[in-house]
Amino acid sequence: MTQPDLSSATLDLLTRIAGALERLAPPAVPTPDFEAADAFVWHTDPIRFEPVARVNRVEMDLLQGIDRVRGQLVENTERFARGLPANNALLWGARGMGKSSLVKAAHAAINHSLSTDGPRLKLVEIHREDIETLPVLMGLVRGSAHRFIVFCDDLSFDSDDTSYKSLKAVLEGGIEGRPENVIFYATSNRRHLLPRDMMENERSTAINPGEAVEEKVSLSDRFGLWLGFHKCSQDEYLSMVEGYVAHFGVPVDAETLRREALEWSTTRGARSGRTAWQYVQDVAGRLGVSLSEPPAVPR
């Protein structure tokens, strides 16, 4: 084999190897444009921040029966937006009482108070199944002039799910730690995010039951702010209904409103912000009233 032939074969081999490596390499992640919106949804296939032009949210004044937790979350969010120390927050408790609605309303309220010329507070929603990609997300927002609320709605883990360990490391552990411009908010029906039978199973099978349960409970300890949402009273439920009706101008008299709203909650076996909104949708439809800009269904 002559020297020119050897060089040609080697060059061809190297070209094929380079092409194979290029195909195996992950695609380049585009630089996020955080000026495109104030809210984004995190997607992983492919990795990107999807801008949300109009967030489906409830007006802060329409969130009834949660005055104490509302004040705590707004204060925590405001401190974070202004560059002061603030805590990760876990909003847990009864269904339909406005947990996720409060996060989105607080984000809007704080942004409204900030100067339009300076950095904005960004809301990034991450889906439960994408929790393991949190390190990638935080790597992309680290160093940005903006501050970010990373928000996971209805966060919980099943008995065979180990991704909660990744969340623990991202929130407070690891070498890099959580970026200073990121805070994590989550909503859940579970105070400790893990099912009770999972914790009981660990307690019964472990050599040291206390240490096993401590490992599970320590996830919720990463949230410095715990905000509990409890089932509302009848008066609070009626206040929610009246607030929606007044906001949208639904023409129904007080006596009918009270009677129908109570009957509606009784047939569903629950009183909550979600139940109140569902009743308002029903009565508005019967009366032919268009709810042109409906608030989000409380969670």
For each residue, the residues with C-beta under 8 A, 3 or more apart:
1: 5 6
2: 5 6
3: 6 7
4: 7 8
5: 1 2 8 9
6: 1 2 3 9 10
7: 3 4 10 11
8: 4 5 11 12
9: 5 6 12 13
10: 6 7 13 14
11: 7 8 14 15
12: 8 9 15 16
13: 9 10 16 17
14: 10 11 17 18
15: 11 12 18 19
16: 12 13 19 20
17: 13 14 20 21
18: 14 15 21 22
19: 15 16 22 23
20: 16 17 23 24
21: 17 18 24 25
22: 18 19 25
23: 19 20
24: 20 21
25: 21 22
26:
27: 46
28:
29: 46 47 48 136 140
30: 48
31:
32: 48 49 140 141
33: 36 49 51
34: 40 49 122 141 144 146
35:
36: 33 51
37: 40 51 52 53
38: 55 107 111 120 121 122 123
39: 51 52 55 107 122 123 124 125
40: 34 37 49 50 51 52 122 123 124 125
41: 49 50 52 124 125
42: 49 50 124 125 126 127 130 133 137 150
43: 46 47 48 49 50 130
44: 47 130 133
45:
46: 27 29 43
47: 29 43 44 133 136
48: 29 30 32 43
49: 32 33 34 40 41 42 43 124 140
50: 40 41 42 43
51: 33 36 37 39 40
52: 37 39 40 41 55
53: 37
54:
55: 38 39 52 104 107 108 123
56: 104 296
57: 101 104 105 108 295 296
58: 62 63 98 101 104 105 295 296 298
59: 62 63 105 247 295
60: 63 70 105 106 108 109
61: 243
62: 58 59 240 243 244 247 295
63: 58 59 60 66 70 98 101 102 105 273 298
64: 232 236 239 240 243 273
65: 97 232 233 236 237 239 240 273
66: 63 69 70 97 98 102 229
67: 70 71
68: 71 72
69: 66 72 73 91 102 227 228 229
70: 60 63 66 67 73 74 102 106
71: 67 68 74 75
72: 68 69 75 76 225 227
73: 69 70 76 77 89 91 102 103 106 225 227
74: 70 71 77 78 106 109 110
75: 71 72 78 79
76: 72 73 79 80 86 87 89 225
77: 73 74 80 81 86 106 107 110 121 149 183
78: 74 75 81 82 110 113
79: 75 76 82 84 85 86
80: 76 77 83 84 86 121 147 149 183
81: 77 78 110 111 114 121 147
82: 78 79
83: 80 147
84: 79 80
85: 79
86: 76 77 79 80 183
87: 76 183 223 224 225
88: 171 178 183 184 185 186 222 223 224 225
89: 73 76 183 184 185 186 223 224 225 226 227
90: 185 186 187 188 191 193 220 223 225 226 227
91: 69 73 99 100 102 103 185 186 187 188 227 229
92: 99 187 188 189 190 191 226 227 228 229
93: 97 99 189 191 228 229 230
94: 97 189 229 230 231 232 272
95: 189 270 272 274 299
96: 270 272 273 274 275 297 298 299
97: 65 66 93 94 229 230 231 232 272 273 274 298
98: 58 63 66 101 102 229 273 298 299
99: 91 92 93 102 103 187 229 298 299
100: 91 103 104 151 153 154 187 296 298 299
101: 57 58 63 98 104 105 273 295 296 298 299
102: 63 66 69 70 73 91 98 99 105 106
103: 73 91 99 100 106 107 123 149 151 185 187
104: 55 56 57 58 100 101 107 108 123 296
105: 57 58 59 60 63 101 102 108 109
106: 60 70 73 74 77 102 103 109 110
107: 38 39 55 77 103 104 110 111 121 123 149
108: 55 57 60 104 105 111 112
109: 60 74 105 106 112 113
110: 74 77 78 81 106 107 113 114 121
111: 38 81 107 108 114 120 121
112: 108 109
113: 78 109 110
114: 81 110 111 118 120 121
115: 118
116:
117:
118: 114 115
119: 145 146 147
120: 38 111 114 146
121: 38 77 80 81 107 110 111 114 146 147 148 149
122: 34 38 39 40 141 146 147 148 149
123: 38 39 40 55 103 104 107 148 149 151
124: 39 40 41 42 49 137 141 148 149 150 151
125: 39 40 41 42 151 152 153
126: 42 130 131 133 134 137 150 151 152
127: 42 130 152
128: 131 152 153 154 155 156
129:
130: 42 43 44 126 127 133 134
131: 126 128 134 152 155 163 166 167
132: 163 166
133: 42 44 47 126 130 136 137
134: 126 130 131 137 138 150 166 167 170
135: 138 139 166 170 174
136: 29 47 133 139 140
137: 42 124 126 133 134 140 141 150
138: 134 135 141 142 150 170 178 179 182
139: 135 136 142
140: 29 32 49 136 137
141: 32 34 122 124 137 138 144 146 148 179 181 182
142: 138 139 176 179 181 182
143: 179 181
144: 34 141 148 181
145: 119
146: 34 119 120 121 122 141 181
147: 80 81 83 119 121 122 181 182 183
148: 121 122 123 124 141 144 181 182 183
149: 77 80 103 107 121 122 123 124 183 184 185
150: 42 124 126 134 137 138 182 183 184 185
151: 100 103 123 124 125 126 184 185 186
152: 125 126 127 128 131 155 184 185 186 187
153: 100 125 128 186 187 299
154: 100 128 187 188 189 299
155: 128 131 152 186 187 188 193
156: 128 188 189 190 193 194 195
157: 161 163 164 193 194 195 198
158: 161 195 198
159: 195 197 198 201
160:
161: 157 158 164
162: 165
163: 131 132 157 166 167
164: 157 161 167 168 193 194 216 219
165: 162 168 169
166: 131 132 134 135 163 169 170
167: 131 134 163 164 170 171 219 222
168: 164 165 171 172 173 218 219 222
169: 165 166 173 174
170: 134 135 138 166 167 173 174 178
171: 88 167 168 178 184 222 223
172: 168 177 178 222
173: 168 169 170 177
174: 135 169 170 177
175:
176: 142 179
177: 172 173 174
178: 88 138 170 171 172 182 183 184
179: 138 141 142 143 176 182
180:
181: 141 142 143 144 146 147 148
182: 138 141 142 147 148 150 178 179
183: 77 80 86 87 88 89 147 148 149 150 178
184: 88 89 149 150 151 152 171 178 223
185: 88 89 90 91 103 149 150 151 152
186: 88 89 90 91 151 152 153 155 193 223
187: 90 91 92 99 100 103 152 153 154 155 299
188: 90 91 92 154 155 156 191 193
189: 92 93 94 95 154 156
190: 92 156 193 194 195
191: 90 92 93 188 220 226 228
192: 199 216 217 219 220
193: 90 155 156 157 164 186 188 190 219 220
194: 156 157 164 190 198 199 216 217 219
195: 156 157 158 159 190 198 199
196: 199 200
197: 159 200 201
198: 157 158 159 194 195 201 202 216
199: 192 194 195 196 202 203 213 216 217
200: 196 197 203 204
201: 159 197 198 204 205
202: 198 199 205 206 209 212 213 215 216
203: 199 200 206 209 212 213
204: 200 201 209
205: 201 202 212
206: 202 203 209 211 212 213
207:
208: 211 212
209: 202 203 204 206 212 213
210: 213 214
211: 206 208 214 215
212: 202 203 205 206 208 209 215 216
213: 199 202 203 206 209 210 216 217
214: 210 211 217 218
215: 202 211 212 218
216: 164 192 194 198 199 202 212 213 219
217: 192 194 199 213 214 220 221
218: 168 214 215 221 222
219: 164 167 168 192 193 194 216 222
220: 90 191 192 193 217 223 226
221: 217 218
222: 88 167 168 171 172 218 219
223: 87 88 89 90 171 184 186 220 226
224: 87 88 89
225: 72 73 76 87 88 89 90
226: 89 90 92 191 220 223
227: 69 72 73 89 90 91 92
228: 69 92 93 191
229: 66 69 91 92 93 94 97 98 99
230: 93 94 97
231: 94 97 270 271 272
232: 64 65 94 97 236 237 240 271 272 273
233: 65 236 237 271
234: 237 238 262 271
235: 238 239
236: 64 65 232 233 239 240 271
237: 65 232 233 234 240 241 261 265 271 272 275 276
238: 234 235 241 242 258 261 262
239: 64 65 235 236 242 243
240: 62 64 65 232 236 237 243 244 273 276 277
241: 237 238 244 245 257 261 276 279 280
242: 238 239 245 246 257
243: 61 62 64 239 240 246 247
244: 62 240 241 247 248 250 276 277 280 295
245: 241 242 248 249 250 252 257 280 283
246: 242 243 249
247: 59 62 243 244
248: 244 245 280 284 289 291 294
249: 245 246 289
250: 244 245 280 283 284 287 289
251: 287 289
252: 245 256 257 260 283 287
253: 256 257
254: 257 258
255: 258 259
256: 252 253 259 260
257: 241 242 245 252 253 254 260 261 283
258: 238 254 255 261 262
259: 255 256 262 263
260: 252 256 257 263 264 279 283
261: 237 238 241 257 258 264 265 276 279
262: 234 238 258 259 265 266
263: 259 260 266 267
264: 260 261 267 268 275 278 279 282
265: 237 261 262 268 270 271 275 276 279
266: 262 263 269
267: 263 264
268: 264 265 275 278
269: 266
270: 95 96 231 265 275
271: 231 232 233 234 236 237 265 275 276
272: 94 95 96 97 231 232 237 275 276 298
273: 63 64 65 96 97 98 101 232 240 276 277 298
274: 95 96 97 277 278 297 298 299
275: 96 237 264 265 268 270 271 272 278 279
276: 237 240 241 244 261 265 271 272 273 279 280
277: 240 244 273 274 280 281 294 295 297 298
278: 264 268 274 275 281 282 297
279: 241 260 261 264 265 275 276 282 283
280: 241 244 245 248 250 276 277 283 284 291
281: 277 278 284 285 291 294
282: 264 278 279 285 286
283: 245 250 252 257 260 279 280 286 287
284: 248 250 280 281 287 289 290 291
285: 281 282 288 289
286: 282 283
287: 250 251 252 283 284
288: 285
289: 248 249 250 251 284 285
290: 284
291: 248 280 281 284 294
292:
293:
294: 248 277 281 291
295: 57 58 59 62 101 244 277
296: 56 57 58 100 101 104
297: 96 274 277 278
298: 58 63 96 97 98 99 100 101 272 273 274 277
299: 95 96 98 99 100 101 153 154 187 274
